[in-house]
Structures are given as C-alpha cells and as structure tokens.
Amino acid sequence: MSETPVPTGHPSAVRSLLRLWPFVRPVRGRLGLAAVTATAASSIGLVIPLVLKWMVDGPVAQRDPSGVWLGALYLLLLGVAEAGLFGLRRWLVARPLAGVEATMRGSLYERLQRLPVAFHDRWPSGQLLSRGTTDLMLLRMFLAFPLTFLVVNGTTIVIGVAILLAQQWGLGLVLLAPAVPLMVLCGVFERRFSRVARQAQDQVGDLTTLVEEAVLGIRVIKGFGRHRSQARAFHALSGTLRGTELAKARLLGGIWAVIVTLPELALGAALVLGALQVAHGSLSAGTLVAFLSTALALRWPIESIGFLLAISQDAASATRRYFEVLDERPELETAEEPADGGVPGDGIRFEGVVFRYPDAPAGAPPVLDGVDLRIAPGETVALVGATGSGKTTLTALLPRLYEPTGGRITLDGEDITAMPRERLRSLVSVAFEEPTLFSAPVAENVLMGAQPGAGEAELTRALAVAQAGFAYGLPEGTGTQVGEQGLSLSGGQRQRLALARAVAGAPRFLVLDDPLSALDVHTEALVEAALRRVLADTTALVVAHRPSTVLLADRVALLSGGRITAVGTHQQLLRSSAEYAWLMSGTTAPGPGAGSGPSTPREVPSG
C-alpha cells in the first residue's frame, strides 16, 4: 500500500478552519441568523432563574397562589420560546449546509479531474475517497453544530457570569476559580487531540484503500485463496484505527472529566457558602435559588467545551486534508493558439524528448533520454522494446498525461505544450494497455471517445472496427450497463470496447498501447483487418509486442536504453538489429550482451 503524502507543516486549527470561508460566505446570512437565534434561546435559559427568584422572594414567600400560577405561566412561555428558537436554528442551517457540502465535494471532484496523472500515481485512491466522504461529513457537522455553539456557548457563559457577579459577586468569584486551569488544560488537549485526529483520518483513508482493492481484486483473492491473509491485513489495520480512536476517546474522556469535575466542586463550594449566608440573613433565599439556577444553566455550555473542541479539531484536520488536494497544482493551461500556427501535414515529431518521473530517486537515469522520432502524416509506426523500456511512458506523453522533462513533441509542427489540452485530446485518441470501462451502458463507454453529438452510426462503425459485435448480444444490447471496471466482461471483450472507444471519433492521431494482447488469434486477425482500414486514414503510434501487431505498421521504431536506436520496416530491422530480432524471435533467453541480440532463435518471422 502506498504511503499517503502528508505535508510537514501544521497550521493552527483556527487558520485551517478559516479556509472554509469562501465556501461558507454565500450562506453566511442564514448561519449568522442561526447563531443569533441560538444565542437568544440560550439567553432565555438564563432568564428562567430570574423568574424563579421573583417567585421565591415574592409569591412563594407571601403565600400568593395566583402569583405562583402566573410565574408558572411565565416559565412555560419561556420554555416554549427556547425550544422554538432552537428548532428554528436547526431549520436555518440544514439546507444551506447541505449546499456547502455539495459545493465542496464538487470542487474536490473537479480538482481531481484537473490534477496530472503523476499526482494520482502518488496518492492511494482510498485516501482521496475518504476526503470526499468522511472528511466532508465532519466539516458539515462542524458547520452545523460546533461552529455555532462555540459562539453561542461562549456568549452564554459571558452573560451568565455577568448575571452571577451581579447577583452575588463573592459566590461568582468562587465559581470562576477553575477558569484558568481549565483554559490551560484545553490548550494542552487541543494540541494532543489534533495529532491523534489527523492520524485517525489518515488511517480511515488507508482502510478505505484496502477495502477498495479487495473488492476490485476479489477474483485474484479468491483465485489464490488469499481471503484469510486479506482478512488479517484488514483486521490489523482496523485494529490500528481502533487503537487510535480509543486514544481519542481517552483524551476526550480526560478533558471532559476535568471540565465536569472542577466546576462541580466550585458549585458545591458556592452552595455551602451561599447556604451559610442565607442562614445568617445576609442573602435572600430567592437570590440563592436564582444564583444556583443560573450556575446550573451554565453547566452544559461549560461541559460542552471539550466535546466542541474535539469536533473542531477533527474538522480542522479534515480541512487540512481537503485542502491538501485543492492546493495541488492542476495541469497547466496553455494559450488558445500557438505562436507559429504549426506546419500542416508534418505528422508527429518527438525531438530530443527526455522524461524522468517526478518521484524518481535523485540521480536515477531518466526513463527516456533523448528520443527522436518522426511519424509522417497517414503513417503507422510500431514502437517495440523490451519490458520496462519506456514504451507506455512515451505514448502517455503524446496526450500530455505526463509532461516531458526535456525536448518537445509536435503535431503537424505545433508544440503540444502550446495547445489547450481539450483541443489536443480531441485530436489524439488513446487505447491503453489496461482497458478501463466505467459503470455505464456499453454505448456510453464507447462514445466517450467520439465527438459530442455522436450517435448510432459512430457506435456501429466503432464496434465493427473492434470486432465488438458481442455487445448487441448482451441482455440490453448496447444499453447494457457495464459492471464496475467492466469486470462483468471478459478481458478480450473489455479490450475490444476500449479499442472501439479509441476509434469512435475517427481521430487525426491515434495511440494504441498493445491493443490486441487479450484477443484470441482468430479475433485478432479480424480486428487487424478492420484496423488496417482505420489506420490508413490516421497517423498512428502502436506499441507492439507481437509480430502480428508489428505487421500493422508501415515502419517500426526500436526503443532501447531510453532512445530510439533503430527505425525501419519489419524486415529491415530483422536483418540489421540483433536486439529487434531477439525481441521478435520468441527465444527463452537473450544471447550474449544481456538482451542486445538473439542467442540461437528458434524462429524469426520474416513477415
């Protein structure tokens, strides 16, 4: 499992959460109104003790039943108003926050589409999925509850303390005694919880990756009887996550115990001192009841601090993880038109192309080291080389899935780096070695490679070229939903649909990466016959491993040592290049020179 890239910097929780402002700004009015509503509801809770004081010192002391009933009516109305305001707050935040979450998820998905392939090579898919699901759920929870109540409860505590001091300043100071140690402990808790929260969220991403790989690779797991080892790996990672979550629970339990205990001790001390003052006649019973009722009304705002801080730290960590993706640089945009206008009819040119993967170790040789190759208009060139020679890498440079480290590539004389990617990829069509299909109808998968507005005619033609007529025999024909990754189809069927997708748009430039490797010899012959007609009208680069695929090409280019070392027809290279003859020969081992030529080839096809 690949390691998740994690930046070394660790901004504060407040700085991290402030980055949510561009997403929250459109709904700031309703969130502000919700905060005012919740503050009003909490303030009503602080009025109730004052009504109790009036009842105890007035109607109760004077034995006035009508006054008691009036006070009860006041309390009922205050309770109804408090409940109604809290309900209004929830209604105010529900719809806008669902919109904020949807907008953030859309922004994340859009950025993932625009990030270069090199980024996706580094990041496990489960980590990206967890950022778009679990992390955004945490952020919505934070915006709906802690964000509001950190403000509301803070305001409630300030107002409540002011009321306590106004009622009896001595007892109020007793209740304030734990404030300083609580603030210090909250600071320590925030730092520790932040680290554990980030660790837990990363582990959720790792677990998501493991589950995704197990589901997609279920045939391999079952085929090799590896379900027990996969289960052990899952339980080990799940156990690690469980341990981290327990560490979070211990931290939260510890701070909550302190936050609950210290104020309770202060409240007990204030109760004793207040009772003594009532006994000595220096304090009225109503004032003591009101003081204690106000203090009890402040219990939840104070006790919730630990809970709110924990969710806030989770949200801050989720925010950092979210923006780790959004902060990645997308594929660079280019000017709409090239400076020189290109040279029509110049075909494809690779000029001194150098490529080194971004995460390659320092000092490692480049995969491609000065590739020079020209493919004339309408010509098909087969690219041949040993496994690991960089053939697939070279083909990925043409549609700019990767950017060359050096040199340049031109299409009809126009540098591809000066072309908008949308235009470039409308000119160049690709069939990858590993055919990827999406959970969509067959027709939609194929026409993904066609121009907008393409219909049945283009679909029929593409399926005919790829000899993919089996699609019409599926349960719902070309409208049949393809399973995830196309695993409901055979390897050959997937490859033929991928080839159909590549030719559906009749592209000017075509790149085929070993497009026939999964086909039986009879189907391969039929596909080759149809493909020859397509290749006659396009400029193509075809990665080939078998002589039958090579024979589709007008010329062959041999890639070795990061460079094109020989170019010619199949027969010319068989005579002039020992390495090419060995690659085409089917011998079991290279001859002297570590693969530079054949030892005693069993058979060398002559064409």
C-alpha positions as CSV (number, residue, x, y, z in Angstrom):
1,M,0.0,0.0,0.0
2,S,1.5,3.4,-1.0
3,E,2.3,5.9,1.6
4,T,0.0,8.9,1.7
5,P,1.8,12.2,1.0
6,V,1.4,14.4,4.1
7,P,2.8,17.9,4.3
8,T,5.1,18.7,7.2
9,G,3.5,22.0,8.1
10,H,0.8,22.0,10.8
11,P,-1.2,25.3,10.8
12,S,-3.4,26.1,13.8
13,A,-6.9,24.9,13.9
14,V,-8.3,28.5,13.5
15,R,-6.1,29.2,10.5
16,S,-7.2,25.9,8.9
17,L,-10.9,26.4,9.6
18,L,-10.8,30.0,8.2
19,R,-10.0,28.4,4.8
20,L,-13.6,27.3,4.7
21,W,-14.8,30.9,4.5
22,P,-15.1,31.0,0.6
23,F,-17.5,28.1,0.7
24,V,-19.4,29.4,3.7
25,R,-19.6,33.0,2.5
26,P,-22.7,32.5,0.3
27,V,-24.7,31.2,3.2
28,R,-23.2,33.5,5.9
29,G,-26.6,35.3,6.3
30,R,-28.5,32.2,7.3
31,L,-25.7,31.0,9.5
32,G,-25.4,34.3,11.2
33,L,-29.2,34.3,11.8
34,A,-28.9,30.8,13.2
35,A,-26.2,31.9,15.6
36,V,-28.4,34.9,16.8
37,T,-31.4,32.6,17.2
38,A,-29.4,30.1,19.2
39,T,-27.9,32.9,21.4
40,A,-31.4,34.2,22.0
41,A,-32.6,30.7,23.0
42,S,-29.7,30.3,25.4
43,S,-30.3,33.8,26.9
44,I,-33.9,32.8,27.6
45,G,-32.5,29.9,29.6
46,L,-30.7,32.5,31.7
47,V,-33.9,34.4,32.3
48,I,-35.6,31.4,33.9
49,P,-33.5,31.7,37.1
50,L,-34.6,35.4,37.5
51,V,-38.2,34.3,37.2
52,L,-37.6,31.7,39.9
53,K,-36.0,34.4,42.1
54,W,-39.1,36.6,41.7
55,M,-41.4,33.6,42.5
56,V,-39.4,32.5,45.7
57,D,-39.0,36.0,47.1
58,G,-42.5,37.1,46.0
59,P,-45.5,34.9,45.6
60,V,-44.0,31.9,47.5
61,A,-42.8,34.0,50.4
62,Q,-46.1,35.8,50.5
63,R,-48.1,32.7,50.0
64,D,-49.8,34.1,46.9
65,P,-51.2,31.2,44.7
66,S,-52.2,33.4,41.9
67,G,-48.7,34.8,41.7
68,V,-47.3,31.2,41.7
69,W,-49.6,30.3,38.7
70,L,-48.5,33.5,36.9
71,G,-44.9,32.6,37.4
72,A,-45.5,29.1,36.2
73,L,-47.1,30.6,33.0
74,Y,-44.0,32.8,32.5
75,L,-41.8,29.7,32.8
76,L,-43.9,27.7,30.4
77,L,-43.8,30.5,27.8
78,L,-40.0,30.9,28.2
79,G,-39.6,27.1,27.8
80,V,-41.7,27.1,24.6
81,A,-39.8,30.1,23.2
82,E,-36.5,28.4,23.9
83,A,-37.5,25.2,22.2
84,G,-38.9,27.1,19.2
85,L,-35.8,29.1,18.7
86,F,-33.6,26.0,18.8
87,G,-35.8,24.4,16.3
88,L,-35.6,27.5,14.1
89,R,-31.8,27.4,14.3
90,R,-31.8,23.8,13.0
91,W,-34.1,24.7,10.1
92,L,-31.9,27.6,9.2
93,V,-28.7,25.6,8.9
94,A,-29.9,22.4,7.3
95,R,-30.4,23.3,3.7
96,P,-27.5,25.8,3.3
97,L,-25.0,23.4,4.8
98,A,-26.1,20.6,2.6
99,G,-25.4,23.0,-0.3
100,V,-21.9,23.9,1.2
101,E,-21.1,20.2,1.4
102,A,-22.2,19.6,-2.2
103,T,-20.2,22.6,-3.4
104,M,-17.0,21.4,-1.6
105,R,-17.5,17.9,-2.9
106,G,-17.9,19.2,-6.5
107,S,-14.8,21.4,-6.1
108,L,-12.8,18.4,-4.9
109,Y,-14.0,16.2,-7.8
110,E,-13.3,18.9,-10.3
111,R,-9.8,19.4,-9.0
112,L,-9.1,15.6,-9.1
113,Q,-10.1,15.7,-12.8
114,R,-7.6,18.5,-13.5
115,L,-4.7,17.2,-11.5
116,P,-1.9,15.5,-13.5
117,V,-1.6,11.7,-13.7
118,A,1.6,12.0,-11.7
119,F,-0.5,13.1,-8.7
120,H,-2.8,10.1,-9.0
121,D,0.2,7.8,-9.2
122,R,1.3,9.0,-5.8
123,W,-2.0,9.0,-3.9
124,P,-3.9,5.9,-2.9
125,S,-7.5,6.1,-4.1
126,G,-8.9,5.4,-0.7
127,Q,-7.3,8.5,0.7
128,L,-9.0,10.6,-1.9
129,L,-12.3,8.9,-1.4
130,S,-12.1,9.5,2.4
131,R,-11.5,13.2,1.8
132,G,-14.6,13.4,-0.4
133,T,-16.8,11.4,2.1
134,T,-15.8,11.1,5.7
135,D,-13.9,14.4,5.9
136,L,-16.7,16.4,4.3
137,M,-19.2,14.8,6.7
138,L,-17.0,16.1,9.6
139,L,-16.9,19.6,8.1
140,R,-20.7,19.7,7.7
141,M,-21.1,18.5,11.3
142,F,-18.7,21.2,12.4
143,L,-20.5,24.0,10.5
144,A,-23.9,22.8,11.7
145,F,-23.2,22.5,15.4
146,P,-19.7,23.3,16.9
147,L,-19.2,26.5,14.8
148,T,-22.5,27.9,16.1
149,F,-22.3,26.7,19.6
150,L,-18.7,27.7,20.2
151,V,-20.0,31.3,19.7
152,V,-23.4,30.7,21.4
153,N,-22.0,28.9,24.4
154,G,-19.1,31.4,24.8
155,T,-21.6,34.3,24.7
156,T,-23.9,32.4,27.1
157,I,-21.1,31.9,29.6
158,V,-20.1,35.6,29.5
159,I,-23.7,36.7,30.0
160,G,-24.2,34.1,32.7
161,V,-21.1,35.0,34.6
162,A,-22.1,38.7,34.5
163,I,-25.5,37.8,36.0
164,L,-23.8,35.7,38.7
165,L,-21.5,38.5,39.7
166,A,-24.3,41.0,39.7
167,Q,-26.4,38.7,42.0
168,Q,-23.6,37.9,44.4
169,W,-20.0,38.8,43.4
170,G,-18.3,36.8,46.1
171,L,-20.0,33.5,45.2
172,G,-19.4,34.4,41.5
173,L,-15.6,34.6,42.1
174,V,-15.8,31.1,43.7
175,L,-17.4,29.7,40.5
176,L,-14.8,31.5,38.4
177,A,-11.8,29.9,40.3
178,P,-11.5,26.9,37.9
179,A,-11.4,29.1,34.7
180,V,-7.6,29.5,34.5
181,P,-6.6,25.8,35.0
182,L,-9.4,24.9,32.5
183,M,-8.0,27.2,29.8
184,V,-4.5,25.7,30.3
185,L,-5.8,22.1,30.1
186,C,-7.9,22.9,27.0
187,G,-4.8,24.2,25.2
188,V,-2.9,21.0,26.0
189,F,-5.9,18.9,24.9
190,E,-6.2,20.8,21.6
191,R,-2.5,20.1,20.7
192,R,-2.7,16.4,21.6
193,F,-6.1,15.8,20.1
194,S,-5.1,17.4,16.8
195,R,-2.3,15.0,16.2
196,V,-4.4,11.9,17.0
197,A,-7.3,13.2,14.9
198,R,-5.1,13.5,11.9
199,Q,-3.7,10.1,12.5
200,A,-7.1,8.6,12.7
201,Q,-8.4,10.2,9.5
202,D,-5.3,9.0,7.6
203,Q,-5.9,5.5,8.8
204,V,-9.5,5.7,7.6
205,G,-8.1,6.5,4.2
206,D,-5.8,3.6,4.3
207,L,-8.6,1.3,5.4
208,T,-10.8,2.6,2.5
209,T,-7.9,1.9,0.1
210,L,-7.6,-1.7,1.4
211,V,-11.4,-2.3,1.1
212,E,-11.5,-0.9,-2.4
213,E,-8.6,-3.0,-3.5
214,A,-10.1,-6.1,-2.0
215,V,-13.4,-5.5,-3.8
216,L,-11.9,-4.8,-7.2
217,G,-9.4,-7.6,-6.8
218,I,-11.9,-10.2,-5.4
219,R,-11.2,-12.6,-8.3
220,V,-7.5,-12.6,-7.6
221,I,-8.1,-13.1,-3.8
222,K,-10.5,-16.0,-4.4
223,G,-8.4,-17.4,-7.2
224,F,-5.3,-17.7,-5.0
225,G,-7.2,-18.5,-1.8
226,R,-5.8,-15.3,-0.1
227,H,-9.0,-14.3,1.7
228,R,-7.5,-15.2,5.1
229,S,-4.4,-13.1,4.6
230,Q,-6.6,-10.2,3.3
231,A,-8.8,-10.6,6.3
232,R,-5.7,-10.5,8.6
233,A,-4.5,-7.3,6.9
234,F,-7.9,-5.7,7.3
235,H,-8.2,-6.7,10.9
236,A,-4.6,-5.4,11.6
237,L,-5.4,-2.0,10.0
238,S,-8.8,-1.9,11.6
239,G,-7.2,-2.7,15.0
240,T,-4.7,0.1,14.5
241,L,-7.6,2.5,13.7
242,R,-9.5,1.2,16.7
243,G,-6.5,1.9,18.9
244,T,-6.2,5.5,17.6
245,E,-9.9,6.1,18.1
246,L,-9.6,4.8,21.7
247,A,-6.7,7.2,22.2
248,K,-9.0,10.0,21.0
249,A,-11.7,8.7,23.4
250,R,-9.2,8.7,26.3
251,L,-8.2,12.3,25.6
252,L,-11.8,13.4,25.3
253,G,-12.8,11.5,28.4
254,G,-9.9,13.0,30.4
255,I,-10.7,16.6,29.4
256,W,-14.4,16.1,29.9
257,A,-13.8,14.6,33.4
258,V,-11.8,17.7,34.3
259,I,-14.3,20.1,32.8
260,V,-17.1,18.5,34.7
261,T,-15.3,18.0,38.0
262,L,-13.7,21.4,38.6
263,P,-16.9,23.4,38.0
264,E,-18.9,20.9,40.1
265,L,-16.5,21.4,43.0
266,A,-16.8,25.2,42.6
267,L,-20.6,24.9,42.5
268,G,-20.6,22.8,45.7
269,A,-18.4,25.3,47.5
270,A,-20.6,28.2,46.3
271,L,-23.7,26.3,47.5
272,V,-22.3,25.8,51.0
273,L,-21.1,29.4,51.3
274,G,-24.5,30.6,49.9
275,A,-26.5,28.5,52.4
276,L,-24.4,29.9,55.3
277,Q,-25.1,33.4,54.1
278,V,-28.9,32.7,53.9
279,A,-28.7,31.2,57.4
280,H,-27.1,34.4,58.7
281,G,-29.6,36.6,56.8
282,S,-27.1,38.3,54.5
283,L,-28.6,36.7,51.4
284,S,-32.2,36.0,50.4
285,A,-33.3,32.5,49.6
286,G,-34.6,33.7,46.2
287,T,-31.2,35.1,45.3
288,L,-29.5,31.9,46.2
289,V,-32.0,29.9,44.2
290,A,-31.5,32.2,41.2
291,F,-27.7,32.1,41.6
292,L,-27.7,28.3,41.7
293,S,-30.2,28.0,38.9
294,T,-28.0,30.3,36.7
295,A,-24.9,28.3,37.6
296,L,-26.7,25.1,36.7
297,A,-27.9,26.7,33.4
298,L,-24.2,27.2,32.6
299,R,-23.3,23.6,33.2
300,W,-24.0,22.5,29.6
301,P,-22.2,25.4,27.9
302,I,-19.1,24.7,30.1
303,E,-19.2,20.9,29.9
304,S,-19.7,21.0,26.1
305,I,-16.4,22.8,25.6
306,G,-14.4,19.5,25.5
307,F,-16.9,18.0,23.0
308,L,-16.9,21.1,20.8
309,L,-13.1,21.4,20.9
310,A,-12.8,17.7,19.8
311,I,-15.2,18.1,16.9
312,S,-13.4,21.3,15.9
313,Q,-10.1,19.6,15.9
314,D,-11.5,16.8,13.8
315,A,-12.9,19.4,11.4
316,A,-9.6,21.3,11.3
317,S,-7.7,18.1,10.5
318,A,-10.3,17.3,7.8
319,T,-10.0,20.8,6.4
320,R,-6.2,20.4,6.1
321,R,-6.7,17.1,4.4
322,Y,-9.2,18.6,2.0
323,F,-7.1,21.5,1.0
324,E,-4.0,19.2,0.6
325,V,-5.8,18.1,-2.6
326,L,-7.1,21.5,-3.6
327,D,-3.7,23.1,-3.1
328,E,-2.1,20.7,-5.6
329,R,-1.2,22.4,-8.9
330,P,-3.6,21.4,-11.7
331,E,-2.4,20.7,-15.2
332,L,-1.0,24.0,-16.6
333,E,-3.3,25.7,-19.0
334,T,-2.0,27.0,-22.4
335,A,-2.8,29.7,-24.8
336,E,-5.7,29.1,-27.2
337,E,-3.5,29.4,-30.3
338,P,0.2,28.6,-30.9
339,A,2.6,31.3,-31.7
340,D,3.7,29.9,-35.1
341,G,0.5,28.3,-36.3
342,G,2.1,24.9,-37.0
343,V,3.1,23.2,-40.2
344,P,0.1,21.3,-41.7
345,G,0.9,17.8,-42.8
346,D,4.0,17.4,-40.7
347,G,2.7,14.4,-38.6
348,I,4.1,13.6,-35.2
349,R,7.6,14.5,-34.1
350,F,9.5,13.6,-31.0
351,E,12.5,15.9,-30.7
352,G,15.1,15.1,-28.1
353,V,12.4,14.0,-25.6
354,V,13.6,13.4,-22.1
355,F,11.4,12.1,-19.2
356,R,12.0,11.4,-15.6
357,Y,9.2,10.5,-13.2
358,P,8.7,13.3,-10.6
359,D,9.2,10.9,-7.7
360,A,12.2,9.2,-9.1
361,P,15.3,9.0,-6.7
362,A,17.8,11.7,-7.2
363,G,20.5,10.7,-9.6
364,A,18.3,7.9,-11.2
365,P,18.7,7.8,-15.0
366,P,15.7,9.2,-17.0
367,V,13.2,6.7,-18.4
368,L,13.5,8.4,-21.8
369,D,16.8,10.1,-22.7
370,G,16.7,12.0,-26.0
371,V,14.0,10.3,-28.1
372,D,13.9,11.4,-31.7
373,L,11.2,10.0,-34.0
374,R,9.1,11.3,-36.8
375,I,5.8,9.7,-37.9
376,A,4.7,11.1,-41.3
377,P,1.1,12.0,-41.9
378,G,-1.0,8.9,-42.5
379,E,1.8,6.6,-41.4
380,T,1.6,4.0,-38.7
381,V,4.7,3.3,-36.7
382,A,5.0,0.3,-34.3
383,L,7.0,1.0,-31.2
384,V,8.9,-2.1,-30.0
385,G,11.1,-2.5,-27.0
386,A,11.9,-4.8,-24.0
387,T,9.7,-4.8,-21.0
388,G,10.4,-1.6,-19.0
389,S,12.0,0.2,-21.8
390,G,9.5,3.1,-21.6
391,K,7.1,2.4,-24.5
392,T,3.9,3.1,-22.5
393,T,5.6,6.2,-20.9
394,L,6.4,7.6,-24.4
395,T,2.8,7.1,-25.6
396,A,1.5,8.8,-22.4
397,L,3.4,11.9,-23.3
398,L,1.6,12.5,-26.6
399,P,-1.8,13.4,-25.0
400,R,0.1,15.1,-22.1
401,L,-0.8,12.7,-19.4
402,Y,2.8,13.4,-18.3
403,E,4.9,16.4,-19.2
404,P,8.3,15.8,-20.9
405,T,11.3,16.7,-18.7
406,G,13.1,17.9,-21.8
407,G,12.7,18.2,-25.6
408,R,9.4,18.7,-27.3
409,I,6.6,16.9,-29.2
410,T,4.8,18.4,-32.1
411,L,1.7,17.6,-34.0
412,D,1.7,19.0,-37.6
413,G,4.5,21.3,-36.4
414,E,2.7,22.6,-33.4
415,D,4.2,22.1,-30.0
416,I,1.7,20.2,-27.9
417,T,2.6,22.2,-24.8
418,A,1.2,25.3,-26.7
419,M,-2.1,23.6,-27.3
420,P,-5.1,23.7,-24.9
421,R,-5.5,20.2,-23.5
422,E,-9.1,20.0,-24.6
423,R,-8.1,20.6,-28.2
424,L,-5.1,18.3,-28.0
425,R,-7.1,15.4,-26.7
426,S,-9.7,15.9,-29.3
427,L,-7.0,15.3,-31.9
428,V,-5.3,12.4,-30.2
429,S,-7.2,9.2,-29.2
430,V,-5.7,6.6,-27.0
431,A,-6.3,2.9,-26.2
432,F,-4.4,2.0,-23.1
433,E,-2.8,-1.4,-22.4
434,E,-5.1,-1.9,-19.4
435,P,-8.7,-1.3,-20.7
436,T,-10.8,0.7,-18.2
437,L,-14.5,0.8,-18.5
438,F,-17.0,2.7,-16.4
439,S,-20.2,1.8,-14.7
440,A,-22.3,3.0,-17.6
441,P,-24.0,1.5,-20.7
442,V,-21.8,0.0,-23.4
443,A,-22.8,2.7,-25.9
444,E,-21.8,5.4,-23.4
445,N,-18.4,3.8,-22.8
446,V,-17.7,3.6,-26.5
447,L,-18.9,7.0,-27.5
448,M,-16.8,8.6,-24.8
449,G,-14.1,8.7,-27.4
450,A,-16.3,10.3,-30.1
451,Q,-17.1,13.9,-30.8
452,P,-20.1,15.5,-28.9
453,G,-23.3,14.6,-30.6
454,A,-22.1,11.3,-31.9
455,G,-24.8,8.6,-32.3
456,E,-25.7,5.2,-33.5
457,A,-23.7,5.5,-36.8
458,E,-20.4,6.2,-35.0
459,L,-21.2,3.5,-32.4
460,T,-21.9,0.9,-35.1
461,R,-18.7,1.8,-37.0
462,A,-16.5,1.7,-33.9
463,L,-17.9,-1.7,-32.7
464,A,-17.4,-3.1,-36.2
465,V,-13.7,-2.0,-36.3
466,A,-13.1,-3.5,-32.9
467,Q,-15.0,-6.7,-33.8
468,A,-17.1,-6.0,-30.7
469,G,-20.4,-7.2,-32.1
470,F,-20.9,-9.2,-28.9
471,A,-22.3,-6.0,-27.4
472,Y,-25.5,-6.5,-29.4
473,G,-26.0,-9.9,-27.8
474,L,-25.8,-8.6,-24.3
475,P,-29.1,-8.6,-22.3
476,E,-30.0,-5.0,-23.2
477,G,-27.8,-4.7,-26.3
478,T,-25.5,-1.6,-26.3
479,G,-27.6,-0.2,-23.5
480,T,-26.4,-2.9,-21.1
481,Q,-24.9,-1.5,-18.0
482,V,-21.2,-2.5,-17.7
483,G,-20.2,-3.5,-14.2
484,E,-17.6,-1.7,-12.2
485,Q,-14.3,-1.7,-14.1
486,G,-16.0,-3.8,-16.7
487,L,-15.4,-6.9,-14.7
488,S,-18.6,-8.4,-15.9
489,L,-17.0,-8.8,-19.3
490,S,-14.0,-10.9,-20.3
491,G,-10.6,-9.4,-20.8
492,G,-10.9,-9.7,-24.6
493,Q,-14.3,-8.0,-24.6
494,R,-13.1,-5.2,-22.4
495,Q,-10.1,-4.7,-24.7
496,R,-12.3,-4.6,-27.8
497,L,-14.6,-2.0,-26.3
498,A,-11.6,0.1,-25.3
499,L,-10.3,-0.1,-28.9
500,A,-13.8,0.8,-30.2
501,R,-13.7,3.9,-27.9
502,A,-10.3,4.9,-29.3
503,V,-11.5,4.8,-33.0
504,A,-15.1,6.1,-32.4
505,G,-14.1,9.7,-33.1
506,A,-12.1,9.0,-36.3
507,P,-9.1,10.8,-34.7
508,R,-6.3,12.5,-36.7
509,F,-3.8,10.9,-34.4
510,L,-4.1,7.5,-32.8
511,V,-2.1,5.9,-30.0
512,L,-2.6,2.2,-29.3
513,D,-0.8,0.5,-26.5
514,D,-0.7,-3.2,-27.3
515,P,-4.4,-3.1,-28.3
516,L,-4.7,-6.8,-29.2
517,S,-2.9,-8.6,-26.4
518,A,-6.1,-10.2,-24.8
519,L,-7.6,-11.5,-28.1
520,D,-7.5,-15.0,-29.5
521,V,-5.8,-15.5,-32.8
522,H,-9.0,-15.6,-34.9
523,T,-10.5,-12.5,-33.3
524,E,-7.1,-10.8,-33.6
525,A,-7.0,-11.4,-37.3
526,L,-10.5,-10.0,-37.8
527,V,-9.6,-6.9,-35.7
528,E,-6.4,-6.4,-37.6
529,A,-8.2,-6.5,-40.9
530,A,-10.7,-3.8,-39.8
531,L,-8.0,-1.8,-38.0
532,R,-5.9,-1.5,-41.2
533,R,-8.7,0.4,-42.8
534,V,-8.8,2.8,-39.9
535,L,-5.0,3.2,-39.8
536,A,-5.0,4.2,-43.4
537,D,-6.8,7.4,-42.6
538,T,-4.9,8.4,-39.5
539,T,-1.4,9.0,-38.1
540,A,-0.7,6.3,-35.5
541,L,1.8,5.1,-33.0
542,V,1.2,1.5,-31.9
543,V,3.0,-0.2,-29.1
544,A,3.6,-3.8,-30.2
545,H,4.9,-6.9,-28.6
546,R,4.0,-9.5,-31.2
547,P,4.9,-9.8,-34.9
548,S,1.2,-9.8,-35.9
549,T,0.8,-6.3,-34.4
550,V,4.0,-5.1,-35.9
551,L,2.8,-6.0,-39.3
552,L,0.0,-3.4,-39.0
553,A,2.7,-0.7,-39.2
554,D,4.4,0.9,-42.1
555,R,7.6,1.2,-40.1
556,V,9.0,0.0,-36.8
557,A,10.9,2.0,-34.1
558,L,13.1,0.2,-31.6
559,L,13.2,1.8,-28.1
560,S,16.2,0.8,-26.1
561,G,18.2,2.5,-23.4
562,G,15.7,5.4,-23.3
563,R,16.3,6.2,-27.0
564,I,15.1,5.2,-30.5
565,T,18.1,3.0,-31.6
566,A,16.7,1.8,-34.9
567,V,13.9,2.6,-37.4
568,G,12.9,0.7,-40.5
569,T,10.5,-1.8,-41.8
570,H,9.9,-5.1,-40.0
571,Q,12.1,-7.0,-42.5
572,Q,14.9,-4.4,-42.4
573,L,15.2,-4.5,-38.7
574,L,15.2,-8.3,-38.6
575,R,18.3,-8.1,-40.8
576,S,20.0,-5.1,-39.2
577,S,19.1,-5.2,-35.5
578,A,20.1,-8.1,-33.3
579,E,18.0,-6.8,-30.4
580,Y,14.9,-6.4,-32.5
581,A,15.4,-9.9,-34.0
582,W,15.7,-11.3,-30.4
583,L,12.5,-9.4,-29.3
584,M,10.6,-10.9,-32.2
585,S,12.1,-14.3,-32.1
586,G,10.4,-16.0,-29.1
587,T,13.7,-17.3,-27.6
588,T,13.6,-18.0,-23.9
589,A,16.7,-16.0,-23.0
590,P,18.7,-13.2,-24.6
591,G,22.0,-14.0,-26.1
592,P,25.4,-12.6,-25.2
593,G,25.2,-8.9,-24.4
594,A,22.3,-9.1,-22.0
595,G,19.5,-8.7,-24.4
596,S,21.3,-7.0,-27.2
597,G,20.7,-9.8,-29.7
598,P,19.5,-13.3,-30.1
599,S,21.4,-16.3,-29.0
600,T,20.0,-19.1,-31.2
601,P,16.5,-18.0,-32.1
602,R,14.0,-20.8,-32.7
603,E,12.2,-18.7,-35.3
604,V,12.4,-15.2,-36.7
605,P,9.3,-14.2,-38.6
606,S,10.2,-12.7,-42.0
607,G,6.8,-11.0,-42.4
